[in-house]
């Protein structure tokens, strides 16, 4: 696997990186496992200072880190800066709250003695992360597991090696011990070998369904706990009482943010029939105002896609959808720039028999559907193989909440941008994967939830002594 940065704005090769060797992998595993055993005997709170230091270094180096991410995968520079700040927020949050949330949890039990659940580290964690948020995707897993005491190995996307190396550098500069976090420019075969190593006790992946299935298969064969975040084809539901101007103002932003390359970015816009025509017209007007260009230029409002491969794939999906009967309401015209630009596009008339009806379009393409009732909107939102996030717009928040409760997905926001914050759990259902990252749920994703029962002495008369038969005293 060739790890290299090719600037998607001008197609220039910036830097290539050497592949990981067997020695690199063994060093990462041995140093990580040695650190795990050391951390087991140290209080969780002892790691908070280093995590705060990482947050400080992220902020101190924000401009340089943001530029690296923009050159790696093309996102707007301001978006890259925001991503770095979000990473710092996540690090500070788990540094502040991790120790408290990992305290033993008492259980009221009829059994003799005091019952508690201990939340303990399990071992080295393997991270397989994508390119679209090259720092944030790492930090979602790194911050909580650093506090837990699980050392980590990263296999990042092959087109964002600069960001992976930059994150590792920040961790090292913080003074965190050797083995805390190791970036490896590894192949997928090497990832399989790492997962099979008994020192690895967890696998966290964010990526495609196919990638998730492959890694989950390796994890399953080795009985290694894993979490999967596999993308989404999220619904943006506009109910009949919604303010159409507010709905459109939110809709174009969620579809264009990061050039539409966001797992939780709404891709299917399900609009009540009384608002459908006006919604389409105003969404088109918003798209028409977007300015493609250098993502480092603050005047640019639509960035290139991350790679030639990604652009070709999405263009092929658009072509396939149109061949299957979809209508191009706006867009799908070439942009006269050298980079990997794809004009924001609006597709309508996508029937269920369209070959692209169930596919996730990972880029600046909006699919717009017309519905005649709340129930029809719910049914269409749920007619998906994926279930990650979603948004519901309504003039009545309680009505919006009622619809949101019926949508089969991991996260739904009513009258709000779908935000990602450390206190909010992140994850999906169905083909979008399983498990949660961030929040207390994510903090405990790779812990040993160990039961400890402490009694003064055996109670031979306890009728709840399990299935064992104890002899007479």
Secondary structure, DSSP 8 states (H G I E B T S, - for coil): --EEEE-TTT--EEEEE----HHHHHHHHHHHHHHHHHHTTS-GGGGHHHHHHHHHHHHHTHHHHHHHHHHHH---HHHHHHHHHHHHHHHHHHHHHHHHHTS-EEE--SSSSEEEEEEE--SEEEEE--STTTTHHHHHHHHHHHHHT--EEEE--TT-HHHHHHHHHHHHHTT--TTSEEE----HHHHHHHHHSTTEEEEEEES-HHHHHHHHHHHHHTT-EEEEE-----EEEE-TTS-HHHHHHHHHHHHHGGGG--TTS--EEEEETTTHHHHHHHHHHHHHT--BS-TTSTT--B---S-HHHHHHHHHHHHHHHHTT-EEEE-----SSSS-----EEEE---TTSTTTTS---SSEEEEEEESSHHHHHHHHHSSSEES-EEEE-SSHHHHHHHHHTS-SS--EESS-----TTS-B--EETTEE--BSHHHHHTTTSEEEEEEE-SS--TT-TTSTT------
